[in-house]
Amino acid sequence: MEKKIEFRFKSPNDSPGYLLAHLTMLWQRKQKRVLDPLGLTHTQFVLMAALGWLSRENDNVTQVDIANQGNADRMMASKVLRALEQKKLIARSGHKTDTRAKVIRLTDKGAAVLQQALVAVEQADMEFFSKLGDELSHFNSQIAQLLAGNKNLY
């Protein structure tokens, strides 16, 4: 006799994890469509955006700072930043006080590409999430609540 598989949810659409996974895939496809013409992966964009954000208040942004801001693994961030350096979108130089650290900065080309990417990504996000209408800020606060409640998983 065949054993019946039991699910907690009556249908996949009752499962928040299933819905989140599908929503994430759709959102990632949309992001890819706007970033591909700029020659950026989403991870490259996230780390460049983290650098851009941090650079607004600090002239000595390090790789560790960028990884932390972008919630990225340090080794992966290092590889991605090397790729961005090869594309001449960022530059690295020695840190004034920490000989192990490198100061990362956007090049002029990198700043221009990041600005284009920000406009494209923010527009794509507004289009994607426009279906929520007036509920967008509530949706954002719910996501923030889930993130805060699961910080131990970072």
ROLO-527127 format. One record per atom (N, C-alpha, C): residue number from 1; atom name; x, y, z; residue in one letter. Coordinates in nm, 4 decimals. Each point is the difference from the previous one (the first is absolute). Example, Ala and Ser with C-alpha at 12.3 -4.5 7.8 and 13.67 -1.06 7.14 Angstrom:
<recs>
- 1_N_1.3190_-0.5690_0.7800_a
- 1_CA_-0.0890_0.1190_0.0000_a
- 1_C_0.0900_0.1200_0.0000_a
- 2_N_-0.0350_0.1050_-0.0720_s
- 2_CA_0.0820_0.1190_0.0060_s
- 2_C_-0.0770_0.1090_0.0730_s
</recs>
This chain:
<recs>
- 1_N_0.0833_-0.1165_0.0000_m
- 1_CA_-0.0833_0.1165_0.0000_m
- 1_C_0.0893_0.1250_0.0000_m
- 2_N_-0.0382_0.0972_-0.0790_e
- 2_CA_0.0763_0.1239_-0.0136_e
- 2_C_-0.0295_0.0918_0.1174_e
- 3_N_0.1078_0.0538_0.0593_k
- 3_CA_-0.0178_0.0902_0.1133_k
- 3_C_-0.0426_0.1373_-0.0508_k
- 4_N_-0.0995_0.0561_0.0651_k
- 4_CA_-0.0496_0.1317_-0.0378_k
- 4_C_0.0914_0.1074_0.0602_k
- 5_N_0.0393_0.0953_-0.0823_i
- 5_CA_0.0828_0.1106_0.0455_i
- 5_C_-0.0909_0.1052_0.0631_i
- 6_N_0.0358_0.0428_0.1196_e
- 6_CA_-0.0821_0.0982_0.0696_e
- 6_C_0.0683_0.1363_-0.0015_e
- 7_N_-0.0774_0.1001_-0.0379_f
- 7_CA_0.0463_0.1391_-0.0018_f
- 7_C_-0.0748_0.0776_0.1073_f
- 8_N_0.0674_0.0961_0.0572_r
- 8_CA_-0.0644_0.0863_0.0987_r
- 8_C_-0.1038_0.0908_-0.0673_r
- 9_N_0.0320_0.0436_-0.1215_f
- 9_CA_-0.0866_0.0947_-0.0702_f
- 9_C_-0.0896_-0.0734_-0.0998_f
- 10_N_-0.1218_0.0512_-0.0169_k
- 10_CA_-0.0954_-0.0624_-0.0917_k
- 10_C_0.0434_0.0148_-0.1458_k
- 11_N_0.0667_0.1116_-0.0309_s
- 11_CA_0.0500_0.0215_-0.1361_s
- 11_C_0.1299_0.0791_0.0088_s
- 12_N_0.0801_-0.0050_-0.1057_p
- 12_CA_0.1246_0.0775_0.0007_p
- 12_C_-0.0254_0.1493_0.0271_p
- 13_N_-0.1118_0.0530_-0.0479_n
- 13_CA_-0.0292_0.1416_0.0205_n
- 13_C_-0.0356_0.0349_0.1442_n
- 14_N_-0.0098_-0.0992_0.0861_d
- 14_CA_-0.0188_0.0245_0.1431_d
- 14_C_0.1337_0.0034_0.0742_d
- 15_N_0.1075_-0.0357_-0.0681_s
- 15_CA_0.1327_-0.0076_0.0614_s
- 15_C_0.0764_0.1312_-0.0209_s
- 16_N_0.0314_0.0729_0.1085_p
- 16_CA_0.0734_0.1258_-0.0171_p
- 16_C_0.1378_-0.0209_-0.0622_p
- 17_N_0.0648_-0.1097_0.0316_g
- 17_CA_0.1318_-0.0278_-0.0579_g
- 17_C_-0.0073_-0.0221_-0.1500_g
- 18_N_-0.0995_-0.0743_-0.0433_y
- 18_CA_-0.0207_-0.0247_-0.1430_y
- 18_C_-0.0265_0.1311_-0.0726_y
- 19_N_-0.0894_0.0816_0.0559_l
- 19_CA_-0.0335_0.1281_-0.0630_l
- 19_C_0.1213_0.0926_-0.0035_l
- 20_N_0.0747_0.0052_0.1100_l
- 20_CA_0.1190_0.0854_0.0051_l
- 20_C_0.1045_-0.0442_-0.1022_l
- 21_N_0.0185_-0.1304_-0.0137_a
- 21_CA_0.0964_-0.0514_-0.0973_a
- 21_C_-0.0391_0.0411_-0.1420_a
- 22_N_-0.1264_-0.0112_-0.0330_h
- 22_CA_-0.0439_0.0369_-0.1352_h
- 22_C_0.0060_0.1508_-0.0220_h
- 23_N_-0.0369_0.0750_0.1019_l
- 23_CA_0.0094_0.1457_-0.0094_l
- 23_C_0.1453_0.0426_-0.0189_l
- 24_N_0.0896_-0.0613_0.0751_t
- 24_CA_0.1422_0.0314_-0.0107_t
- 24_C_0.0527_-0.0308_-0.1393_t
- 25_N_-0.0377_-0.1135_-0.0561_m
- 25_CA_0.0449_-0.0351_-0.1353_m
- 25_C_-0.0482_0.1017_-0.1030_m
- 26_N_-0.1253_0.0402_0.0102_l
- 26_CA_-0.0534_0.0999_-0.0939_l
- 26_C_0.0724_0.1334_0.0151_l
- 27_N_0.0210_0.0416_0.1239_w
- 27_CA_0.0685_0.1265_0.0264_w
- 27_C_0.1436_-0.0048_-0.0521_w
- 28_N_0.0689_-0.1134_0.0214_q
- 28_CA_0.1369_-0.0140_-0.0481_q
- 28_C_0.0061_0.0069_-0.1523_q
- 29_N_-0.0972_-0.0592_-0.0680_r
- 29_CA_-0.0041_0.0090_-0.1462_r
- 29_C_-0.0132_0.1444_-0.0460_r
- 30_N_-0.0843_0.0748_0.0675_k
- 30_CA_-0.0192_0.1411_-0.0346_k
- 30_C_0.1290_0.0779_0.0238_k
- 31_N_0.0660_-0.0253_0.1114_q
- 31_CA_0.1268_0.0661_0.0300_q
- 31_C_0.1055_-0.0343_-0.1055_q
- 32_N_0.0057_-0.1258_-0.0367_k
- 32_CA_0.0975_-0.0442_-0.1003_k
- 32_C_-0.0219_0.0726_-0.1322_k
- 33_N_-0.1266_0.0168_-0.0385_r
- 33_CA_-0.0308_0.0690_-0.1260_r
- 33_C_0.0515_0.1428_-0.0033_r
- 34_N_-0.0029_0.0688_0.1131_v
- 34_CA_0.0464_0.1391_-0.0005_v
- 34_C_0.1501_0.0115_0.0252_v
- 35_N_0.0598_-0.1001_0.0645_l
- 35_CA_0.1430_0.0068_0.0292_l
- 35_C_0.0863_-0.0570_-0.1124_l
- 36_N_-0.0510_-0.0975_-0.0739_d
- 36_CA_0.0776_-0.0601_-0.1096_d
- 36_C_0.0536_0.1036_-0.0994_d
- 37_N_-0.0820_0.0952_-0.0457_p
- 37_CA_0.0524_0.0981_-0.0955_p
- 37_C_0.1139_0.0859_0.0566_p
- 38_N_0.0093_0.0072_0.1327_l
- 38_CA_0.1064_0.0772_0.0637_l
- 38_C_0.1219_-0.0861_0.0303_l
- 39_N_-0.0095_-0.1282_-0.0318_g
- 39_CA_0.1116_-0.0912_0.0237_g
- 39_C_0.0214_-0.0346_0.1460_g
- 40_N_-0.1070_0.0064_0.0783_l
- 40_CA_0.0106_-0.0288_0.1430_l
- 40_C_-0.0870_-0.1182_0.0390_l
- 41_N_0.0510_-0.0795_0.0933_t
- 41_CA_-0.0838_-0.0997_0.0659_t
- 41_C_-0.0687_0.0699_0.1171_t
- 42_N_-0.0999_-0.0652_0.0556_h
- 42_CA_-0.0682_0.0600_0.1144_h
- 42_C_0.0959_0.0140_0.1178_h
- 43_N_0.0848_-0.0995_0.0218_t
- 43_CA_0.0955_0.0063_0.1107_t
- 43_C_0.0975_0.1154_-0.0197_t
- 44_N_0.0473_0.0195_-0.1231_q
- 44_CA_0.0890_0.1127_-0.0269_q
- 44_C_-0.0718_0.1314_0.0292_q
- 45_N_-0.1249_0.0091_-0.0431_f
- 45_CA_-0.0783_0.1201_0.0270_f
- 45_C_-0.0137_0.0234_0.1502_f
- 46_N_-0.0350_-0.1026_0.0747_v
- 46_CA_-0.0200_0.0143_0.1451_v
- 46_C_0.1274_0.0509_0.0671_v
- 47_N_0.1148_-0.0562_-0.0374_l
- 47_CA_0.1251_0.0421_0.0631_l
- 47_C_0.0407_0.1407_-0.0447_l
- 48_N_-0.0256_0.0340_-0.1258_m
- 48_CA_0.0282_0.1369_-0.0450_m
- 48_C_-0.0922_0.0993_0.0707_m
- 49_N_-0.1259_-0.0367_0.0171_a
- 49_CA_-0.0943_0.0871_0.0702_a
- 49_C_0.0419_0.0168_0.1461_a
- 50_N_0.0453_-0.1088_0.0629_a
- 50_CA_0.0492_0.0087_0.1380_a
- 50_C_0.1191_0.0959_0.0065_a
- 51_N_0.0920_-0.0123_-0.0950_l
- 51_CA_0.1152_0.0899_-0.0058_l
- 51_C_-0.0449_0.1442_-0.0204_l
- 52_N_-0.0918_0.0214_-0.0925_g
- 52_CA_-0.0507_0.1341_-0.0241_g
- 52_C_-0.0649_0.0592_0.1230_g
- 53_N_-0.0778_-0.0807_0.0693_w
- 53_CA_-0.0685_0.0460_0.1209_w
- 53_C_0.1005_0.0354_0.1087_w
- 54_N_0.0928_-0.0915_0.0256_l
- 54_CA_0.0993_0.0212_0.1059_l
- 54_C_0.0932_0.1173_-0.0324_l
- 55_N_0.0290_0.0203_-0.1260_s
- 55_CA_0.0915_0.1070_-0.0424_s
- 55_C_-0.0580_0.1381_0.0239_s
- 56_N_-0.1281_0.0079_0.0183_r
- 56_CA_-0.0635_0.1296_0.0271_r
- 56_C_0.0473_0.0579_0.1326_r
- 57_N_0.0397_-0.0863_0.0931_e
- 57_CA_0.0393_0.0458_0.1339_e
- 57_C_0.1416_-0.0377_0.0395_e
- 58_N_0.0699_-0.0767_-0.0849_n
- 58_CA_0.1311_-0.0507_0.0390_n
- 58_C_0.0904_-0.0092_-0.1228_n
- 59_N_0.1182_0.0555_0.0095_d
- 59_CA_0.0963_-0.0051_-0.1105_d
- 59_C_0.0877_-0.1246_0.0051_d
- 60_N_-0.0124_-0.0777_0.1065_n
- 60_CA_0.0840_-0.1186_0.0175_n
- 60_C_-0.0838_-0.1269_0.0099_n
- 61_N_-0.0841_-0.0228_-0.0987_v
- 61_CA_-0.0859_-0.1181_-0.0009_v
- 61_C_0.0857_-0.1218_-0.0356_v
- 62_N_-0.0109_-0.1032_0.0817_t
- 62_CA_0.0777_-0.1218_-0.0228_t
- 62_C_-0.0899_-0.1108_-0.0557_t
- 63_N_0.0668_-0.1047_-0.0456_q
- 63_CA_-0.0705_-0.1171_-0.0511_q
- 63_C_-0.0911_-0.0590_0.1066_q
- 64_N_0.0459_-0.0034_0.1241_v
- 64_CA_-0.0804_-0.0535_0.1102_v
- 64_C_-0.1239_0.0868_0.0206_v
- 65_N_0.0175_0.1322_-0.0077_d
- 65_CA_-0.1151_0.0904_0.0131_d
- 65_C_-0.1048_-0.0311_-0.1076_d
- 66_N_0.0480_-0.0180_-0.1226_i
- 66_CA_-0.0906_-0.0269_-0.1127_i
- 66_C_-0.0709_-0.1332_0.0189_i
- 67_N_0.0739_-0.1025_0.0399_a
- 67_CA_-0.0596_-0.1317_0.0226_a
- 67_C_-0.1070_0.0084_0.1094_a
- 68_N_0.0306_0.0701_0.1071_n
- 68_CA_-0.0967_0.0136_0.1096_n
- 68_C_-0.1241_0.0761_-0.0447_n
- 69_N_0.0188_0.1108_-0.0702_q
- 69_CA_-0.1131_0.0803_-0.0463_q
- 69_C_-0.0867_-0.0791_-0.0979_q
- 70_N_0.0653_-0.0777_-0.0875_g
- 70_CA_-0.0726_-0.0782_-0.0996_g
- 70_C_-0.0445_-0.1363_0.0490_g
- 71_N_0.0261_-0.0299_0.1287_n
- 71_CA_-0.0345_-0.1287_0.0591_n
- 71_C_0.0552_-0.1150_-0.0847_n
- 72_N_0.1287_0.0146_-0.0361_a
- 72_CA_0.0640_-0.0975_-0.0890_a
- 72_C_0.1137_-0.0720_0.0723_a
- 73_N_0.0227_-0.1218_-0.0400_d
- 73_CA_0.1146_-0.0759_0.0473_d
- 73_C_0.1272_0.0743_-0.0403_d
- 74_N_0.0947_0.0105_0.0906_r
- 74_CA_0.1223_0.0784_-0.0271_r
- 74_C_0.0819_-0.0553_-0.1155_r
- 75_N_0.0106_-0.1309_-0.0102_m
- 75_CA_0.0783_-0.0593_-0.1107_m
- 75_C_-0.0701_0.0261_-0.1333_m
- 76_N_-0.1305_-0.0143_-0.0019_m
- 76_CA_-0.0746_0.0251_-0.1223_m
- 76_C_0.0108_0.1471_-0.0366_m
- 77_N_-0.0109_0.0875_0.0985_a
- 77_CA_0.0119_0.1440_-0.0250_a
- 77_C_0.1364_0.0316_-0.0596_a
- 78_N_0.1033_-0.0640_0.0495_s
- 78_CA_0.1350_0.0218_-0.0517_s
- 78_C_0.0085_-0.0359_-0.1481_s
- 79_N_-0.0578_-0.1136_-0.0368_k
- 79_CA_0.0018_-0.0428_-0.1405_k
- 79_C_-0.0800_0.0962_-0.0890_k
- 80_N_-0.1148_0.0415_0.0487_v
- 80_CA_-0.0843_0.0907_-0.0775_v
- 80_C_0.0689_0.1354_-0.0158_v
- 81_N_0.0613_0.0480_0.1070_l
- 81_CA_0.0701_0.1283_-0.0076_l
- 81_C_0.1197_-0.0076_-0.0950_l
- 82_N_0.0666_-0.1142_-0.0039_r
- 82_CA_0.1097_-0.0175_-0.0973_r
- 82_C_-0.0533_0.0097_-0.1427_r
- 83_N_-0.1146_-0.0609_-0.0242_a
- 83_CA_-0.0610_0.0073_-0.1333_a
- 83_C_-0.0375_0.1442_-0.0343_a
- 84_N_-0.0516_0.0731_0.0974_l
- 84_CA_-0.0349_0.1404_-0.0235_l
- 84_C_0.1253_0.0841_-0.0254_l
- 85_N_0.1071_-0.0357_0.0652_e
- 85_CA_0.1278_0.0697_-0.0223_e
- 85_C_0.0507_-0.0270_-0.1416_e
- 86_N_-0.0127_-0.1233_-0.0459_q
- 86_CA_0.0424_-0.0340_-0.1365_q
- 86_C_-0.0827_0.0758_-0.1041_q
- 87_N_-0.1271_0.0274_0.0324_k
- 87_CA_-0.0861_0.0768_-0.0899_k
- 87_C_0.0253_0.1509_0.0128_k
- 88_N_0.0920_0.0357_0.0920_k
- 88_CA_0.0348_0.1405_0.0258_k
- 88_C_-0.1176_0.0803_0.0581_k
- 89_N_-0.0840_-0.0681_0.0761_l
- 89_CA_-0.1132_0.0654_0.0648_l
- 89_C_0.0333_0.0419_0.1432_l
- 90_N_0.0991_-0.0666_0.0584_i
- 90_CA_0.0497_0.0377_0.1323_i
- 90_C_0.1520_0.0009_-0.0044_i
- 91_N_0.0584_0.0640_0.1002_a
- 91_CA_0.1460_-0.0002_0.0161_a
- 91_C_0.0296_-0.0311_0.1464_a
- 92_N_0.1135_-0.0650_0.0206_r
- 92_CA_0.0433_-0.0329_0.1362_r
- 92_C_0.1312_0.0714_0.0270_r
- 93_N_0.0164_0.0427_0.1234_s
- 93_CA_0.1276_0.0591_0.0415_s
- 93_C_0.0249_-0.0397_0.1446_s
- 94_N_0.1226_0.0199_0.0441_g
- 94_CA_0.0341_-0.0363_0.1364_g
- 94_C_-0.0729_0.0852_0.1020_g
- 95_N_-0.0305_-0.0622_0.1131_h
- 95_CA_-0.0656_0.0699_0.1106_h
- 95_C_0.1064_0.0757_0.0788_h
- 96_N_-0.0340_0.1169_0.0501_k
- 96_CA_0.0968_0.0851_0.0711_k
- 96_C_0.0506_-0.0623_0.1296_k
- 97_N_-0.0865_-0.0718_0.0705_t
- 97_CA_0.0386_-0.0511_0.1318_t
- 97_C_0.0002_-0.1521_0.0109_t
- 98_N_-0.0716_-0.0688_-0.0861_d
- 98_CA_-0.0084_-0.1462_0.0061_d
- 98_C_0.0661_-0.0574_-0.1249_d
- 99_N_0.1195_-0.0545_0.0165_t
- 99_CA_0.0766_-0.0493_-0.1156_t
- 99_C_-0.0661_-0.1198_-0.0679_t
- 100_N_-0.0898_-0.0698_0.0703_r
- 100_CA_-0.0684_-0.1149_-0.0605_r
- 100_C_-0.1200_0.0411_-0.0824_r
- 101_N_-0.0517_0.1188_0.0260_a
- 101_CA_-0.1242_0.0439_-0.0650_a
- 101_C_0.0293_0.0819_-0.1249_a
- 102_N_-0.0945_-0.0049_-0.0908_k
- 102_CA_0.0050_0.0823_-0.1209_k
- 102_C_-0.1185_0.0961_0.0033_k
- 103_N_0.0275_0.1234_-0.0387_v
- 103_CA_-0.1067_0.0982_-0.0149_v
- 103_C_-0.0565_-0.0176_-0.1402_v
- 104_N_-0.1312_-0.0107_-0.0090_i
- 104_CA_-0.0673_-0.0209_-0.1277_i
- 104_C_-0.0737_0.1282_-0.0352_i
- 105_N_0.0111_0.0419_-0.1248_r
- 105_CA_-0.0746_0.1172_-0.0449_r
- 105_C_-0.0536_-0.0259_-0.1397_r
- 106_N_-0.1091_0.0659_-0.0318_l
- 106_CA_-0.0539_-0.0055_-0.1356_l
- 106_C_0.0879_0.0843_-0.0915_l
- 107_N_0.0268_-0.0494_-0.1182_t
- 107_CA_0.0648_0.0826_-0.1007_t
- 107_C_-0.1063_0.0908_-0.0603_t
- 108_N_0.0409_0.0949_-0.0822_d
- 108_CA_-0.0993_0.0844_-0.0682_d
- 108_C_-0.0931_-0.0863_-0.0844_d
- 109_N_0.0593_-0.0975_-0.0697_k
- 109_CA_-0.0809_-0.0914_-0.0806_k
- 109_C_-0.0957_-0.0792_0.0893_k
- 110_N_0.0498_-0.0466_0.1144_g
- 110_CA_-0.0820_-0.0762_0.0933_g
- 110_C_-0.1143_0.0819_0.0564_g
- 111_N_0.0273_0.1266_0.0321_a
- 111_CA_-0.1053_0.0875_0.0524_a
- 111_C_-0.1088_0.0212_-0.1050_a
- 112_N_0.0411_0.0157_-0.1255_a
- 112_CA_-0.0979_0.0201_-0.1079_a
- 112_C_-0.0845_-0.1254_-0.0203_a
- 113_N_0.0639_-0.1169_0.0003_v
- 113_CA_-0.0722_-0.1264_-0.0171_v
- 113_C_-0.0932_-0.0236_0.1193_v
- 114_N_0.0491_0.0273_0.1200_l
- 114_CA_-0.0841_-0.0184_0.1184_l
- 114_C_-0.1215_0.0913_-0.0060_l
- 115_N_0.0188_0.1249_-0.0422_q
- 115_CA_-0.1141_0.0909_-0.0078_q
- 115_C_-0.1035_-0.0518_-0.0999_q
- 116_N_0.0456_-0.0487_-0.1146_q
- 116_CA_-0.0925_-0.0584_-0.0986_q
- 116_C_-0.0715_-0.1206_0.0592_q
- 117_N_0.0758_-0.0836_0.0695_a
- 117_CA_-0.0570_-0.1215_0.0586_a
- 117_C_-0.1027_0.0350_0.1070_a
- 118_N_0.0300_0.0989_0.0824_l
- 118_CA_-0.0941_0.0401_0.1044_l
- 118_C_-0.1324_0.0461_-0.0597_l
- 119_N_0.0082_0.0828_-0.1030_v
- 119_CA_-0.1221_0.0481_-0.0651_v
- 119_C_-0.0790_-0.1183_-0.0563_v
- 120_N_0.0700_-0.0913_-0.0693_a
- 120_CA_-0.0669_-0.1143_-0.0625_a
- 120_C_-0.0596_-0.0946_0.1036_a
- 121_N_0.0752_-0.0305_0.1034_v
- 121_CA_-0.0468_-0.0932_0.1030_v
- 121_C_-0.1154_0.0594_0.0801_v
- 122_N_0.0125_0.1269_0.0368_e
- 122_CA_-0.1081_0.0620_0.0764_e
- 122_C_-0.1279_0.0085_-0.0829_e
- 123_N_0.0137_0.0286_-0.1289_q
- 123_CA_-0.1179_0.0029_-0.0875_q
- 123_C_-0.0602_-0.1399_-0.0133_q
- 124_N_0.0855_-0.0995_-0.0176_a
- 124_CA_-0.0479_-0.1384_-0.0095_a
- 124_C_-0.0711_-0.0413_0.1281_a
- 125_N_0.0546_0.0391_0.1150_d
- 125_CA_-0.0647_-0.0315_0.1275_d
- 125_C_-0.1369_0.0666_0.0106_d
- 126_N_-0.0073_0.1264_-0.0378_m
- 126_CA_-0.1283_0.0705_0.0091_m
- 126_C_-0.1037_-0.0650_-0.0920_m
- 127_N_0.0418_-0.0421_-0.1189_e
- 127_CA_-0.0923_-0.0698_-0.0905_e
- 127_C_-0.0423_-0.1341_0.0584_e
- 128_N_0.0976_-0.0753_0.0488_f
- 128_CA_-0.0269_-0.1342_0.0513_f
- 128_C_-0.0954_0.0055_0.1194_f
- 129_N_0.0277_0.0912_0.0932_f
- 129_CA_-0.0782_0.0053_0.1228_f
- 129_C_-0.1209_0.0925_-0.0088_f
- 130_N_-0.0216_0.0609_-0.1164_s
- 130_CA_-0.1137_0.0921_-0.0157_s
- 130_C_-0.1332_-0.0703_0.0206_s
- 131_N_-0.0031_-0.1304_-0.0208_k
- 131_CA_-0.1242_-0.0762_0.0176_k
- 131_C_-0.0507_0.0087_0.1436_k
- 132_N_0.0889_0.0367_0.0935_l
- 132_CA_-0.0392_0.0103_0.1403_l
- 132_C_-0.0670_0.1339_0.0307_l
- 133_N_0.0159_0.0970_-0.0872_g
- 133_CA_-0.0637_0.1307_0.0203_g
- 133_C_0.0332_0.0601_0.1347_g
- 134_N_-0.1036_0.0389_0.0724_d
- 134_CA_0.0157_0.0644_0.1304_d
- 134_C_0.0531_-0.0954_0.1074_d
- 135_N_0.0066_-0.1283_-0.0301_e
- 135_CA_0.0461_-0.0994_0.0972_e
- 135_C_0.1523_-0.0175_-0.0005_e
- 136_N_0.0709_0.0723_-0.0878_l
- 136_CA_0.1456_-0.0182_-0.0120_l
- 136_C_0.0726_0.0275_0.1312_l
- 137_N_-0.0320_0.1081_0.0692_s
- 137_CA_0.0729_0.0289_0.1242_s
- 137_C_-0.0302_-0.1065_0.1061_s
- 138_N_-0.1214_-0.0522_0.0030_h
- 138_CA_-0.0329_-0.1092_0.0932_h
- 138_C_0.0789_-0.1262_-0.0367_h
- 139_N_0.0068_-0.0298_-0.1299_f
- 139_CA_0.0783_-0.1142_-0.0482_f
- 139_C_0.1460_0.0153_0.0434_f
- 140_N_0.0565_0.1195_-0.0208_n
- 140_CA_0.1392_0.0248_0.0392_n
- 140_C_0.0197_-0.0189_0.1498_n
- 141_N_-0.0940_0.0480_0.0803_s
- 141_CA_0.0149_-0.0150_0.1454_s
- 141_C_-0.0118_-0.1463_0.0416_s
- 142_N_-0.0822_-0.0769_-0.0698_q
- 142_CA_-0.0111_-0.1432_0.0289_q
- 142_C_0.1306_-0.0720_-0.0335_q
- 143_N_0.0603_0.0352_-0.1130_i
- 143_CA_0.1288_-0.0599_-0.0367_i
- 143_C_0.1058_0.0370_0.1030_i
- 144_N_0.0044_0.1279_0.0389_a
- 144_CA_0.0965_0.0454_0.1004_a
- 144_C_-0.0191_-0.0757_0.1315_a
- 145_N_-0.1245_-0.0259_0.0360_q
- 145_CA_-0.0290_-0.0756_0.1224_q
- 145_C_0.0531_-0.1429_-0.0111_q
- 146_N_-0.0196_-0.0624_-0.1147_l
- 146_CA_0.0524_-0.1361_-0.0199_l
- 146_C_0.1525_-0.0011_0.0053_l
- 147_N_0.0625_0.0997_-0.0624_l
- 147_CA_0.1465_0.0080_0.0025_l
- 147_C_0.0508_0.0173_0.1428_l
- 148_N_-0.0605_0.0912_0.0738_a
- 148_CA_0.0426_0.0262_0.1372_a
- 148_C_-0.0211_-0.1224_0.0879_a
- 149_N_-0.1064_-0.0729_-0.0228_g
- 149_CA_-0.0302_-0.1178_0.0814_g
- 149_C_0.0851_-0.1212_-0.0346_g
- 150_N_0.0740_0.0083_-0.1090_n
- 150_CA_0.0826_-0.1137_-0.0414_n
- 150_C_0.1463_0.0371_-0.0130_n
- 151_N_0.0444_0.1030_0.0724_k
- 151_CA_0.1394_0.0451_-0.0075_k
- 151_C_0.0976_-0.1097_0.0366_k
- 152_N_-0.0422_-0.0939_0.0830_n
- 152_CA_0.0887_-0.1097_0.0392_n
- 152_C_0.0399_-0.0877_-0.1188_n
- 153_N_-0.0689_0.0136_-0.1120_l
- 153_CA_0.0314_-0.0818_-0.1184_l
- 153_C_0.1050_0.0665_-0.0894_l
- 154_N_0.0318_0.1244_0.0293_y
- 154_CA_0.1003_0.0711_-0.0830_y
- 154_C_0.1360_-0.0595_0.0148_y
</recs>
